[in-house]
């Protein structure tokens, strides 16, 4: 099983890295960018029953992965860890 965890700064808090990246994008001409939140994406391979894994991931987030004062978390459990996920990637220069 795979846990897909997304950790983001809370919306009500100013996040300097996110704001800096937003300003850089706008400076490059991407003026459509009005807001940006920079976060973390984790994929954790786990064993166990789905209910147990959900509790385990919640405990990992609470004890180590997430600062509840400044961050919010969401996660999904993918029971089909053999599933192929399509990804799009472009190299430099296009």
Backbone as CSV, one residue per row, in Angstrom:
resi,resn,N_x,N_y,N_z,CA_x,CA_y,CA_z,C_x,C_y,C_z
1,UNK,0.835,-1.174,0.000,0.000,0.000,0.000,0.880,1.237,0.000
2,UNK,0.345,2.300,-0.552,1.089,3.554,-0.604,0.241,4.663,0.012
3,UNK,0.868,5.442,0.867,0.234,6.642,1.403,0.785,7.833,0.638
4,UNK,-0.107,8.649,0.114,0.284,9.860,-0.602,-0.101,11.030,0.296
5,UNK,0.912,11.721,0.805,0.735,12.751,1.825,1.084,14.119,1.231
6,UNK,0.201,15.087,1.439,0.446,16.458,1.005,0.447,17.361,2.230
7,UNK,1.539,18.080,2.403,1.691,18.990,3.540,1.869,20.400,2.976
8,UNK,0.998,21.304,3.414,0.998,22.672,2.894,1.021,23.670,4.049
9,UNK,1.610,24.849,3.815,1.496,25.888,4.846,0.030,26.302,4.985
10,UNK,-0.375,26.638,6.191,-1.751,27.093,6.400,-1.998,28.354,5.579
11,UNK,-3.209,28.448,5.043,-3.558,29.571,4.165,-3.443,30.918,4.876
12,UNK,-3.740,30.949,6.156,-3.769,32.228,6.864,-2.375,32.715,7.267
13,UNK,-1.350,31.925,7.028,0.014,32.312,7.399,0.798,32.734,6.170
14,UNK,1.587,33.789,6.299,2.478,34.206,5.232,3.641,33.222,5.168
15,UNK,3.896,32.696,3.989,4.970,31.738,3.795,5.985,32.382,2.849
16,UNK,7.155,32.743,3.371,8.135,33.533,2.623,8.583,32.848,1.336
17,UNK,8.834,31.543,1.370,9.268,30.840,0.162,8.194,30.874,-0.921
18,UNK,6.953,30.658,-0.530,5.852,30.689,-1.493,5.719,32.072,-2.119
19,UNK,5.789,33.096,-1.292,5.656,34.466,-1.791,6.825,34.821,-2.702
20,UNK,8.025,34.405,-2.332,9.195,34.671,-3.170,9.084,34.003,-4.536
21,UNK,8.618,32.765,-4.553,8.445,32.051,-5.818,7.356,32.705,-6.665
22,UNK,6.275,33.125,-6.031,5.197,33.816,-6.749,5.724,35.087,-7.399
23,UNK,6.503,35.861,-6.655,7.054,37.098,-7.187,8.021,36.831,-8.340
24,UNK,8.824,35.782,-8.231,9.752,35.438,-9.306,9.002,35.054,-10.578
25,UNK,7.938,34.282,-10.442,7.142,33.900,-11.609,6.527,35.127,-12.272
26,UNK,5.989,36.010,-11.456,5.400,37.239,-12.012,6.487,38.091,-12.676
27,UNK,7.687,38.129,-12.098,8.803,38.859,-12.688,9.233,38.294,-14.032
28,UNK,8.995,37.012,-14.249,9.313,36.373,-15.527,8.194,36.544,-16.553
29,UNK,7.155,37.263,-16.161,6.070,37.532,-17.095,4.824,36.699,-16.881
30,UNK,4.816,35.844,-15.885,3.637,35.024,-15.584,2.711,35.812,-14.653
31,UNK,2.166,36.889,-15.165,1.372,37.816,-14.356,0.034,37.233,-13.929
32,UNK,-0.357,36.119,-14.531,-1.611,35.471,-14.159,-1.523,34.812,-12.774
33,UNK,-0.307,34.587,-12.291,-0.120,33.936,-10.988,-0.503,34.914,-9.892
34,UNK,-1.630,34.664,-9.233,-2.116,35.540,-8.176,-1.755,35.028,-6.787
35,UNK,-1.645,33.722,-6.640,-1.305,33.138,-5.354,-0.550,31.843,-5.571
36,UNK,0.260,31.469,-4.608,1.057,30.253,-4.708,1.375,29.761,-3.305
37,UNK,1.202,28.487,-3.083,1.610,27.878,-1.810,2.562,26.741,-2.133
38,UNK,3.738,26.801,-1.601,4.765,25.791,-1.806,4.690,24.801,-0.652
39,UNK,4.535,23.514,-0.971,4.398,22.507,0.070,5.279,21.302,-0.187
40,UNK,4.933,20.216,0.475,5.688,18.963,0.352,4.744,17.843,-0.058
41,UNK,5.256,16.953,-0.900,4.513,15.784,-1.369,5.344,14.561,-0.988
42,UNK,4.751,13.647,-0.223,5.454,12.435,0.188,4.685,11.213,-0.276
43,UNK,5.397,10.178,-0.700,4.803,8.885,-1.013,5.507,7.859,-0.141
44,UNK,4.739,7.191,0.708,5.298,6.251,1.682,4.720,4.866,1.409
45,UNK,5.587,3.889,1.140,5.152,2.509,0.945,4.999,1.838,2.304
46,UNK,3.848,1.190,2.521,3.524,0.600,3.819,2.895,-0.775,3.647
47,UNK,2.934,-1.563,4.705,2.224,-2.826,4.736,1.177,-2.767,5.827
48,UNK,0.153,-3.604,5.714,-0.878,-3.672,6.739,-2.261,-3.488,6.148
49,UNK,-3.264,-3.646,6.980,-4.653,-3.446,6.565,-4.889,-1.956,6.355
50,UNK,-5.793,-1.622,5.438,-6.002,-0.219,5.075,-6.382,0.649,6.279
51,UNK,-7.249,0.164,7.160,-7.625,0.934,8.347,-6.441,1.173,9.265
52,UNK,-5.605,0.147,9.439,-4.419,0.288,10.284,-3.425,1.271,9.665
53,UNK,-3.271,1.188,8.346,-2.348,2.080,7.652,-2.808,3.529,7.791
54,UNK,-4.107,3.772,7.684,-4.643,5.128,7.836,-4.278,5.686,9.226
55,UNK,-4.455,4.878,10.260,-4.098,5.320,11.621,-2.594,5.549,11.743
56,UNK,-1.797,4.681,11.122,-0.343,4.800,11.163,0.112,6.109,10.508
57,UNK,-0.441,6.419,9.341,-0.072,7.654,8.638,-0.478,8.874,9.460
58,UNK,-1.659,8.852,10.036,-2.100,9.969,10.878,-1.132,10.168,12.044
59,UNK,-0.678,9.085,12.647,0.264,9.176,13.765,1.619,9.713,13.296
60,UNK,2.094,9.268,12.128,3.373,9.763,11.599,3.305,11.267,11.351
61,UNK,2.188,11.710,10.805,2.014,13.138,10.537,2.014,13.931,11.834
62,UNK,1.275,13.444,12.813,1.159,14.149,14.092,2.480,14.187,14.853
63,UNK,3.219,13.071,14.837,4.422,12.972,15.659,5.671,13.562,15.024
64,UNK,5.738,13.610,13.678,6.981,14.052,13.064,6.804,14.927,11.823
65,UNK,5.942,14.549,10.929,5.937,15.145,9.597,5.324,16.539,9.518
66,UNK,4.374,16.849,10.385,3.609,18.090,10.250,3.739,18.958,11.498
67,UNK,4.004,20.239,11.277,3.954,21.219,12.357,2.532,21.781,12.349
68,UNK,1.703,21.344,13.263,0.292,21.704,13.259,0.042,23.200,13.464
69,UNK,1.028,23.927,13.972,0.866,25.371,14.147,0.947,26.112,12.818
70,UNK,1.743,25.594,11.883,1.986,26.324,10.641,1.570,25.568,9.387
71,UNK,1.257,24.269,9.506,0.983,23.454,8.326,-0.339,22.704,8.457
72,UNK,-0.879,22.326,7.293,-2.048,21.460,7.239,-1.689,20.259,6.373
73,UNK,-2.366,19.144,6.614,-2.007,17.910,5.920,-3.253,17.236,5.365
74,UNK,-3.074,16.563,4.247,-4.103,15.667,3.724,-3.377,14.439,3.186
75,UNK,-4.057,13.304,3.209,-3.433,12.112,2.645,-4.492,11.159,2.124
76,UNK,-4.064,10.334,1.187,-4.897,9.260,0.660,-4.087,7.977,0.729
77,UNK,-4.806,6.874,0.889,-4.174,5.553,0.899,-4.509,4.889,-0.425
78,UNK,-3.477,4.527,-1.168,-3.633,3.856,-2.454,-3.376,2.372,-2.228
79,UNK,-4.455,1.599,-2.150,-4.325,0.169,-1.874,-3.726,-0.582,-3.057
80,UNK,-3.853,-0.035,-4.266,-3.324,-0.671,-5.465,-1.967,-0.067,-5.779
81,UNK,-0.942,-0.463,-5.037,0.376,0.147,-5.182,1.067,-0.251,-6.484
82,UNK,0.485,-1.180,-7.234,1.085,-1.591,-8.503,0.548,-0.765,-9.663
83,UNK,-0.405,0.109,-9.415,-1.021,0.912,-10.463,0.019,1.852,-11.068
84,UNK,0.003,1.968,-12.367,0.893,2.885,-13.071,0.224,4.258,-13.115
85,UNK,0.961,5.286,-12.763,0.440,6.640,-12.790,1.174,7.397,-13.886
86,UNK,0.427,7.988,-14.797,1.036,8.750,-15.887,1.587,10.051,-15.346
87,UNK,2.761,10.416,-15.813,3.374,11.667,-15.387,3.824,12.419,-16.618
88,UNK,3.789,13.722,-16.535,4.223,14.571,-17.633,5.481,15.302,-17.173
89,UNK,6.515,15.223,-17.982,7.756,15.900,-17.633,8.346,16.481,-18.902
90,UNK,8.783,17.728,-18.830,9.444,18.362,-19.955,10.844,18.712,-19.545
91,UNK,11.786,18.396,-20.403,13.164,18.758,-20.146,13.401,20.222,-20.450
92,UNK,14.561,20.733,-20.060,14.902,22.118,-20.352,14.952,22.308,-21.855
93,UNK,14.390,23.372,-22.296,14.414,23.684,-23.711,13.239,23.108,-24.466
94,UNK,12.330,22.443,-23.755,11.124,22.128,-24.306,10.595,20.945,-24.826
